[in-house]
Amino acid sequence: MNWTEKTWIVATCGRGCADVLKAELAALGYAPQDVSATSVGLEGDLRDAMRLNLWLRSANRVLFEVAGFEVDSADDLYEAVRSLPWELWLRRDVPFHVHGVAQHETIRDPRFAVLRCKDAIADRFVDQTGARPDSTAAPEGAACVALYWKETDARIFLDTSGVPLSHRGYRWRGWVAPLRETLAASIVLAIEWGQNPAEAFIAPMCGSGTLAIEAAWIAQNRAPGLAREDYAFLHLAGPDVAAWRDLQAEARAKFVSAPRTWIAASDVDPQAIACARENAGRAGVESLIRFHTCDFRDTPLPKPPALIVMNPEYGERMGLEDRLVPLYEGIGTYFKTKCQGMRGAVFTGNLPLGRKIGLHPTRRTAMWNGDIECRLLEFDVYEGTRDARLIRKHGGGESAPQ
Ligand SMILES: C[S@@+](CC[C@H](N)C(=O)[O-])C[C@H]1O[C@@H](n2cnc3c(N)ncnc32)[C@H](O)[C@@H]1O
């Protein structure tokens, strides 16, 4: 495998997070070229792919394109995939995993297309080496291949991530309605927290603590992939382990263990705080976050500048809509009475409930939580008038249509 040959890299992300991902890529020195709803493309080699796996906070996967062809049936796909030099890219002693999407009139179930890819890879291997590699249904510990087939356009990628990058490794999976780690990081980056080191980060209604933990990692300049060991690129043929060790060492050198940043997380449910503490412990940031078990209105606040970020229930998975109206009204009152001179942000999947906050957002950004279209509402709480009016900071524009 040639680790310095440039090809097309596609970083994938949740719907609504592509602008954040594009900004992350630009900050890492790349020139993102092709932005879709759920991905950003750029030119790069496998070393770039490793670096992106290590550093990107908002991406779910980093895909490295190895081929693209026109196909009109599953048989065409099989022949095209079989013609590729898999014996140079994969290893006999490591299982390979294939996943992907397929939309073509001849395909009723995308799993059939994936199966044909698997057969083609294994058959090519047997042709060239006499041995058949194992395939596996799970990406853990495997070399991973991704298929994207739409109409006659089929593209084959080495999925250099394997297990999605949202699996940071710190989360206790038992908590209800947690935000995915990559979505939480996208929210923190979208509201541009971390640019002013003096601005505190407060996460009332923290649930399992994902927002506060991702904020703490940003404050530490911690590469989100630093502690992760299982990357699919390490299971390819002849991985450039020396380059990977260099990237890890560089990331360790940039890590700031104890940034002087006020980060707090609170929740009314003691079990949520226990879970958030455990997660923060696993993420190595328990000592950076001030935890409080209390109603959101009683969360101890520092003086401004501070950012208050909340992800209240929105009736979809946890509570009923009517019951939540007083909660959203209470958030508006809280911002007006207790958060003057600060920034506020609310991430919700229920726009009518969001309007109950009763304040005019300076910006609304559409982001999807799985299948649920959500809004990130940002508020600037103006200091100095009796009613704490809101001021427009970002020109009042929306980053996505309602
Ligand atoms: C949707 S969950 C937050 C999930 C969180 N973002 C995560 O990643 O785990 C909403 C949280 O708000 C908390 N909550 C509800 N009402 C509250 C209140 N009045 N004060 C503080 N927390 C509250 C719930 O206990 C729950 O943990």
The ligand as an SDF file (V2000), in Angstrom:
LIG
                    3D

 27 29  0  0  0  0  0  0  0  0999 V2000
  -32.0570   15.3170   26.5400 C   0  0  0  0  0  0  0  0  0  0  0  0
  -31.3220   15.0930   28.0820 S   0  0  0  0  0  0  0  0  0  0  0  0
  -29.7040   15.7650   27.8370 C   0  0  0  0  0  0  0  0  0  0  0  0
  -28.8040   14.7540   27.1670 C   0  0  0  0  0  0  0  0  0  0  0  0
  -27.3600   15.2080   27.1040 C   0  0  0  0  0  0  0  0  0  0  0  0
  -27.1360   16.2470   26.1230 N   0  0  0  0  0  0  0  0  0  0  0  0
  -26.4400   14.0180   26.8650 C   0  0  0  0  0  0  0  0  0  0  0  0
  -25.6400   14.0640   25.9010 O   0  0  0  0  0  0  0  0  0  0  0  0
  -26.5230   13.0460   27.6130 O   0  0  0  0  0  0  0  0  0  0  0  0
  -32.0830   16.3210   29.0770 C   0  0  0  0  0  0  0  0  0  0  0  0
  -31.6500   16.3500   30.5230 C   0  0  0  0  0  0  0  0  0  0  0  0
  -32.2930   17.4670   31.1550 O   0  0  0  0  0  0  0  0  0  0  0  0
  -32.4720   17.1380   32.5290 C   0  0  0  0  0  0  0  0  0  0  0  0
  -33.4820   18.0430   33.0920 N   0  0  0  0  0  0  0  0  0  0  0  0
  -34.8150   18.0750   32.8530 C   0  0  0  0  0  0  0  0  0  0  0  0
  -35.3920   19.0760   33.5440 N   0  0  0  0  0  0  0  0  0  0  0  0
  -34.4120   19.7150   34.2430 C   0  0  0  0  0  0  0  0  0  0  0  0
  -34.3820   20.8380   35.1140 C   0  0  0  0  0  0  0  0  0  0  0  0
  -35.4840   21.5030   35.4330 N   0  0  0  0  0  0  0  0  0  0  0  0
  -33.1980   21.2140   35.6130 N   0  0  0  0  0  0  0  0  0  0  0  0
  -32.0600   20.5310   35.3020 C   0  0  0  0  0  0  0  0  0  0  0  0
  -32.0280   19.4630   34.4810 N   0  0  0  0  0  0  0  0  0  0  0  0
  -33.1960   19.0460   33.9490 C   0  0  0  0  0  0  0  0  0  0  0  0
  -32.8670   15.6640   32.4830 C   0  0  0  0  0  0  0  0  0  0  0  0
  -32.5980   15.0550   33.7510 O   0  0  0  0  0  0  0  0  0  0  0  0
  -32.0040   15.1250   31.3540 C   0  0  0  0  0  0  0  0  0  0  0  0
  -30.8090   14.5800   31.8670 O   0  0  0  0  0  0  0  0  0  0  0  0
  1  2  1  0
  2  3  1  0
  2 10  1  0
  3  4  1  0
  4  5  1  0
  5  6  1  0
  5  7  1  0
  7  8  2  0
  7  9  1  0
 10 11  1  0
 11 12  1  0
 11 26  1  0
 12 13  1  0
 13 14  1  0
 13 24  1  0
 14 15  1  0
 14 23  1  0
 15 16  2  0
 16 17  1  0
 17 18  1  0
 17 23  2  0
 18 19  1  0
 18 20  2  0
 20 21  1  0
 21 22  2  0
 22 23  1  0
 24 25  1  0
 24 26  1  0
 26 27  1  0
M  CHG  2   2   1   9  -1
M  END
$$$$
